[in-house]
Amino acid sequence: MDLFSQSLVVPQNLRFYLHRLADNAQPSTNILRVNALNSTSAGSGGLIIVRLPMALVDLNSFAMHFETLVTNGATSISAGDNVLRGILPKGIESLISRLEVSVNGLGLLNLQQYNLLFSLLKESHQQLDKSLARTQLQNEKDTVPIYSPSDTPPTFNANGNYVANSGTITTSTEIVPIHVSNWSVTASGTTATVICNTTTSEPIPCTGQGVYELLYAPTAAFFGLASAGALTGPPQITEVNPVAVAFETTKNQVPGSFVNQFKLVYTSTQNITTGATTAAAAPNGTTTPFTIYATVVQNDPGVQARLIPNNNNYHSIHDWLSFFQAQPSWIQTQMLGEVEVRITLAQNDVLGVSHPQVPYDDDAQFDGWTVSSLPDFSLQNIFFSIRTCSFDNNFVDDMLHHKLSSGGEIEIPYPNYFNINQVQTGGSSQTRFSVNTQSLDKVVSCNRAANPGQNYNNLCTVPCGMGPQSQDRMGMVHKTPYFCTTASNPSGTCYGTSGAGTKSSGFNYWQYQINNAFIPNYKISPVNNFFFNQEMYNMHNEWCSGQNSTTPTVYLNTGYQMGVALDFMDSEIPRLISGVDTRGAVSVAYLNQDNNNAGDRTDIFTCFTSILRVGANQQIQVVY
């Protein structure tokens, strides 16, 4: 089942008779270009306004076309290239933070966190074939930067020593992103060890064997390490081990899945201390996930390459939520009045970051860097398109006029959404939300780390399933941490942290309380959560539906969501309103969780059916 599939209201076996009743009306279709009202360009946080044409239009064909321009940021390094390049998020819809639709000034939709909801629905519905089709114009591709050689030959000084940051890599290679979900650090004398847990499916190289090298790795300061002497780097990966912690409830239980653990070792000429002030420490005191990049050692390991963004420049958005999924999708806008769509763009924190060239000196010292300015984005040459239809007689217009002039109304149901969020204090939590509607269909929630676009190091990428990699091969792909849903201990000891590098000991069980009833009537464990996600979208018994999460560990990182369906999900009756009625005096609902991390943000989306009622003379009413 495709994420945005539409169903016709008229049964197949009646369409021929309807055509004869319409005096064999012959349709004629066209595609109209619609320009934005305010501007053909917009930057991050900008507003784009467009009005639909007065015609019989297909809402399902509404599309936005534009070109993206990503401007560079800068780093603090003094040697080499200090340019910080931005990477567009996986799925170009992630650039939209709010979507509003109004008719004659009456609001039909005001959806905040549009990009987060779209990401959640996409990760739970999208199949591999759909993902491949979306790589052309929707940027549904790996956010791992492309490994590119520099364009100058290597140079040597008078003593015959290699000059850092010079030269061209003569053999092609690729980078291996290794996402570290949590870590802990210890120091003893002149040696410091960072124990890292990773959920990636990529092979983890052991650089101590000389096959791989870490071109891009956190500095010692990232881990809070300090020494009066020189700290060596980059660190080597040692002791790669599978650790049985992914789904354990007790520390000695053998699970059905493994998480890789490895060590990064730093040394110094003098004693190393821990706990130095660092931007890597999140406000809640937990350690920040990060990504390191490894590559095959070249003929001359001192010759450095560049990491360049893997971006498309030309984009189209034609998968829309809410009003653009109204049924039927063909609507005569003349009977509605002016339909205005307002699109607010996200801030630049949704971008990933590609640092081009981190210098090493002759003894392989790692030169750390901080951000001076972040990359930014803008949209250029914006326009819209929509399909229209007309008939060679007035059958449709006469039918609508007769219906409305006789005092009748036309009802147009469409899915609607409302978002609330709450920052948790830690431990068990109860997040309150409410929605007054005749049909509450679904509730979808997720936990994200506090300030998800800021608390990760700038090269962080999160594994999120199968797809086309940056080298145009099929394999594990990644997205930016802004949409990572691994917060608040979904998998207990592996993913959650409580304190600096300390693993949490408990699962985060969850349960909703709606209209004074517990739904489900027992608390759900993260171990079983995947089934409930499939059941919520009526995909659990289908052979042709699925998602790209591939493994439990990837699912917990990228598509984990706490959701319940309250409607019947009957695809044979597309206009059925069968959700829970929350219009009573007691319409307050709660999401109960057992084990949040302090500072984590819980986002709740209520998904309900609204009805646009249309009367004569463009009289409209919205029934929520």
N, C-alpha and C positions, 0 to 999 in steps of 0.2 A: 504494500500500500504506500503510495507516494505521500509525502508530508503534506502537500498542498492540493491534493486531488479534490475535484468538485463532482457533484452528482446532479443530474437533471431531475427536476421535479416531475415532469411529464413522463409517464411510463413509456417504454419503447414501443409497446404494441398499440399505443394511442396516437403516436405522432403522425402517422399517415392520415388518420381521420381528422386530426386537428388541421393538417395542411389543406385538406379538401374544404373544411369549414371556412378556412381563411381565403376561399376563392383562389386557391393555388397561387397564393402570393409568392412572388419571387424575390428573395433577399439579394441585396447587394452590399458587400462589406468593403471597408477601407481601413487604413491605418493612419491616424492623424498624429502629427507632431504637435506637442503642446509645450510652450515655453514657460519657464518659471516667471512669476510676477515680479520678483524683486531683483534677481541678478542671475547671471549665468555662471557665477563662481561663488564659492563659500569656503571659509577656513574652519579649523577645528572650533567647535562650539557655535558655529554659524547657523543661520536659519534659512531654509529654502521653502518658498510658498508657491503652490501651483493650484489652479482651478480646472476641474474637469470640463470638457466641452458640453454644450447643451445638445445632446443627441442620445440615441439608443447606444449605450456603450457596454462593453464587456469588461467588468471590473477585474476579472481574472487575467486580462491582457495588459493591465497597467504596468508600465515599466519606466525606470529611471536610467538614463544613460549619461555617462560623464567620463572624464579623464582624471586620474589622480596625479598630484604633484607632491612629492615628499621632500621637504627641506632638511638639510643636515643640522645636527647639533655639534657639540664639541666636547672634548675631554681635556683633562688637566695635564696630559703628558707633554713634555717638552721636546722629545725626540720622536722621529718617525711621523706617521700620519695621525693627527689628532682629531680627524673628522669622525663624527658619530652618525651613522646612517640609520634611518628608520625602516622597519619592515612592516608592511601592511598586515593586519590580522587575517587569520584563516577564516574566510567568509567575509565578503566585502560589506555585508549587512551589519557587521560589527562597528561600522563607522557611524551608525545611527543610534542616538541615545534616547530620542523621544519621537513619537509619531502621534499627530493630532489630526482628526477629521471632523469637519463641521459642515452643516447644511443650513444655509441662510442664517448663520451665526449661532445655531444650536449645536452644541458639542455632541458628537457621536462617540468620540474616542479621545482619550488623553493618556497614552501609555508611556510611562517612564521606564527606564531600563529596558528599552526595546531590544537592544543588542544582546543583553543577558538572556532574556526570554527566548529570543530567536536561537541563540546558541544552545540552550537547554532542549528546545524542541528538536532542533536539527540533530543533536547528538543522540537523541533517543529514537529518532525516526530514520535518519538518512542511511540509505544503502550505498554500497560501493559504486554501483552504476550511476546513481544520482551524483555522488561525489565526483566521479570522473567527468561528468557533463558540466559540472559547476567550476571546473578548473579553468575553463576558457575565459569567462567573463566575470565570475563571482569570486575569483581568487581563492578557491577552495583547494589550497595547496600548502605544502610544508612551509613552516616559518623558519626552518633552519637555514642560515645564510649559505650561499654558494661559495665554495672554496675556489679562489681565482688567483692565478700567479701574478706577481708584479711584472712590470714591463721594462725593467732596466737590468742590464747584466750585473753580476756581482763585482765588487771592487775590493782591492786589498791595499793595505797601507805599506809604508816603506819597509817594514819588517816582514812583509809577506803574510800578515794576519788578516783574516776576513773582517771587513767593515760591516758592522751590524746594520740590518735593515736594507741591504742592497742585494741585487741579484734576482734572477728569474728562476722559478722552479721548472725544471725541464721535464719532469714526469708528472702525469696527471694523478690526482688523488682525490679523496673525499674526507669529510670530517664525520666523526661519530659523536653525536650529542649524548651526554650522560646527565640525566636530570636527577638531582639529589633531593629527596623529599624531606629528610631531616638528618641531623648530624650532631655529634658530640666531640669535644676536643679535650685532650689531656696533654700536660707538659711535664717532662721529667728531665731536669738538667738542661742540656743543650739540644734536646730533641722534643718535638711536639708532634702528636699524632691526632689526625682528624678521622674519626670513624663515620663513614657515610653510608646511608641506606638509599638505594635507588630502585625505582619501579620500572625503569625502561626495559624494553625488549631487545635493545641493541646489544651487540657483544661488548663486553667491558674489557679493554686491553690492559695488560699489566706492563706498564712502561718500564719497570725495572728490568725487563728482559730485552729492552732495546728495540722492540718491534714498533712501538708507538711512542709518540711524544705528545705532551700537552702544550698546545700553542696558546690556549686561552683558558686560564684557570684563575680562581680567586687569589687575591694577595693574602699574605699572612694576616694583615690587618683586618680582612674580612671576617676571620675567625676569632678576632680579639687577641691575637698573638703579638707579643712585643719582646724586644731584646735589645740590650745595649750593643750587641754585636750585629754583624750582618746576617740576615736570614736568607738561606739559600732558596732558590726556586727556579723553575716551577717545581712543585712537588711531584713525586713519582707515585703512581698507583701501585699498591702492593697488597698482597693477601686478598685476592678476589674470592669471596666465599658466598655460596647461597645460604641465606639465613631463614630459618623456619619461623617467621613471625607474621606472615601476611594475614592469616585468619585464625590465629590462636586465641583462645580464651584463657588458657593458662600457659605459663612460660615453657612447660615441658611437653605440651601437646604437639603432635606431629600434624601439620596442616596439609592441605592439598595443593598449596601453591608456595612458591619461594620468592623471596626478595633478595636481590644481590647486595652484598655489603663489601666495601673495600676501604682501604686506608690511604690517606694522603700524609706523607711524612715531611716535616720541615726540620732543618737543623740550623744551628747558629754557632758562632765562635764563643758566645757567652750564654748564660742561662736564659731560658725562655719563660715568660710569664703569660698567663691567660687572663681574660676578663677585661682587656683594654677596651675603651669606648670605641664603638664602631657602628656605622650606619647599617650593618647587617642585622643588628638586634632590633626586632620589631618592638613596637610600644608595649606589647603584652609580655615581653621578656622571652618569647620563644625564638628559636633560631629560624633564619630565613632560608627557604629552599633556593637552590641555585643550579646552574647548568655549566658543566665543563665540556670542552671540545677537545677531542683527541684526533690525531691523524697519523698515517703511516710515515715513518721516518724517511726523509728524502736522502738523495745522494749526499747533499750538503745540508745537514739539519740546521745550520745557522741561517740558511736562506729562508726568509719568511714570506708568506703569501697573504693575500687579502681575503677578508670575508665580505662579500657583497650581498645586498638584499636580493631576495627572490620574489620580485614584485611584477605583476602585470601593470600596465598603464591605462588600459581601456576597460571599462567595466559597465555592466548593466545589472540592475536589480529588478527582478520580476517575480520573485517569491515574497509575497507580502502577507502579513497577518491581519486579523480582525476584519474591518469593513470590506476589504478586498476579497474576502472569502464569503461574502453574502450570498444567499441563495434565494432566487436564482441570481446568477452572476450578470446576466444581461438586464440593465436597468435604464429606463428612460429618464434621464436627468432633468428634462424639461418639467416633469411633474414634481420634482424635488425643489428646484431652485439651484443656487450656486453651491456646488460641492467644493470645499476648499481643503487642501491637504497641506499640513505644515510639518516639515521635517527638520528636527534639530540634530546637528552633528555632535558626535562625542568629542571629548577633549583628547589631547595627544597622548594620554597615558594608555590608550588602547594599542598603541604601536609597540612592536618589538624593536630591539636595538641590535645593530650589527657594528661591532668595532672593527675597523679594517686591519690595523697593523700594530700589534703590541710588541714593543722592542725587547730584544734580548741583547745583552752584551756578550763579549767573547767567552765568559765563563758561565754562560747560560743563566745569568741572573734574571729574575722576572721583575719587570718594571711595572708597578701598580699604577692605577689611574682612577680618577673620579670624574663625575659628570660636571661639566661647566654649563652646558645647555642641552636640552633634550631635542630630538628631531620633532618636526611638526608635519602636518599634511593639509592639503587643500584640494577641493574639487573644482575642475575647470570644464568649460563647455557643457554645462548641464542642460539637458532637455528631457522631455518625457514623451512617451508614445502610448496610444490606446487604440484598440480596435472598435470601430463603429459599424452600425448596420442600418440599412433603410430598406423599405419594401416598395414594390411598384404600385401598391395601392395603399389606402389609409386604414387597413384593417386593424393594425396594432394601436394606432392613435385613436381610432373610433372606439375600440374596445375599452381603452383606458379612460377616455372621456365619458363614455356611458357609465362605467363603474363608479367614477368619482362624482359625476354630476347628479347621480341618483342617491347620493348620501353614503355611498359605500366607502370603504377604506382598503388600501393595499398594504399588506404587512410584509416587511423585508427583514427577516431574522439574520443576524450576523454574530460571530463570536466576538466577545469583548473581554478586556483584561484590566486588572487593577493591581498595582504593586505597592507593598509596604516593606520596610526593612527595619531591623533592630540590631544594634551592636550588643553582643553578649558579654556578661561579666565573668563567665566561667562556670563549669559544673553543669548541674541541671538547669534548664531554662524553660520558660513558658512565653512564647511570642504571641501576642494578641493581635487579631485582625478581624475585620468585619466587612461584609458586603451585603447590601440589601437588593436582592434580585429574586426573580421568579424561577430562575433555573441556574443554580450553581453547578457547573458541569465537572470541573476539575480544580484541584489545588496543587500547585507545583512549587516546591521550595528547594533552596540549596544554601550551603554555607560556603563563604569565601573568607580568605584571610583578610585582616584589616588592611585597608589601602592597597588593594591587589595590584594596582599599577605602579606602586612606589616602593613597596617593601621587598621587592625582589632585585637581585643584582641585574644589571642591564642586559646581560646576555641570556637570561633565563628563558627556556622553552619547556613545554610540558607535553609528554607523549599523549596522543589522543586517537589512536586507532590506525587502521590501514588506509593507504591512499598513495597518490603519486608523490615521491620524494623530490627533493631539490635537484637530484640528478636524473629526474624523469624515469625512475624505476619505481616499482611497487614495493612498499614496505611500511615501516612505522613512520608516521608523520607527527608533527608537533604543532601546538598553538601557543600563543602568548599567555602568560600567567594571569592576565586580567580575567580570564574566563575559567580558571581552574577551580574545581569544586571539591578538592580534597581536604578542606578545612574541617575542624571540629571532629576529629577522630572517627571518621567513618569506618576505619578498619582497625581501630584499637591500637595495639602496641607498635605497629609499623609506621603509620602515617601521622598520628597525632603526637604532639609534644606538650609537656607541661613543665615549663622552666627551660633553662638553657640546655638543650640537647637531651633532656630527660624524657623517656618515652612514657606516654600515658598508658594506664593499665586497663582501661575499660572501653567497651564499645559505646557508640552513641546511638542508643535505641531511640525511636521516634514514634509518635502517634498524634493524630489530629483529634480535636474535640469540636464538633460542629453541631449546633442546635441541641446542645446538652447530650450528645451521643458521641461515644468514642469510635473513631473510624481510622483504621480497622479496630476491632474490639480487643486487640492485643498489640503490644509494642513490637515494632519491626526491627530486626537486626540488620546491619549492613551486609551480612553474609547472604541474606535472602532478598535483599532489596532489588536486585536485578529482575527477578520474576515480577515483582509488583510494578516496576516500571513498564515491563512488557504488557502486563495485564491491563494497566491503566490506559494504554493506547490500543487495546484490543489486538495485540500482535502476538500473544503468547501461543496461539493455536494456528498461526499462519505459517506456511512454508515459504512464502515470497516476501516476507517482511523481516527487517532486522536492522542492525546498526553496526558501526565499524569499531566498536570498543575492543573486540578480539579477546581480551583477557580480563579477569577480575581486577587486576591491579591497574590496568589502563582505564577501565570503567570508573574506578573510584577516583582517579585523577581528573577525568575529563567530563564525564556525563552523569556523575552521581547526583541524584535528585530525590527528594522525599515527596512523592506524589500519590494522590488517590483520585480515582474517577468516581463521580457521583451520578453520572447519567448512564443510559442504557447502551450508548454507542452503537445504535442500530443503523448500519449503513444503508439498509433498504428503505429507510424513512428519513431522508436527510434533514427534513425540517422538524423533526421530533424534538420537543422541549420536555426533557425528562429528568432534569437535574433536581437538586434539592431546593425547595422554596425557603429562602431565609428572610422573608419580609415580615416575619412575626415580631413580637415585642422583644424577644430574646434572640438577637441575630449575631451575637459576639461569638467568635471562634478562636481556637488556640492551636498552636503547634507546640507539643511537649517534646523536649529532648532531654536525654539523660546525661550527656557528657560533652558540653561545648568547651572550646578553648576560649579563654578570656581574650576579648578584643575581636573575635571573629564576627563577621556580619552575616546575618540570616536574611535572605530575600525571599518573600512569599508572593506568588502570583496567583490571584484568583481568576479562574477562567469561567466565564458565564455567558449566557445567551441574551443579547439585547434584541429588541424589535423596533424597527423604524416604521411607524405608521404614517401613511400618506393619505391626505384627504384632498378635497377640491381646493383650487386656488393656492396650491403649494402650502397647504396647512400640514404641518408635520409634528410628530410627537415621538419621543423615545421612551420606550418601556424597558426598564432594566430588569 
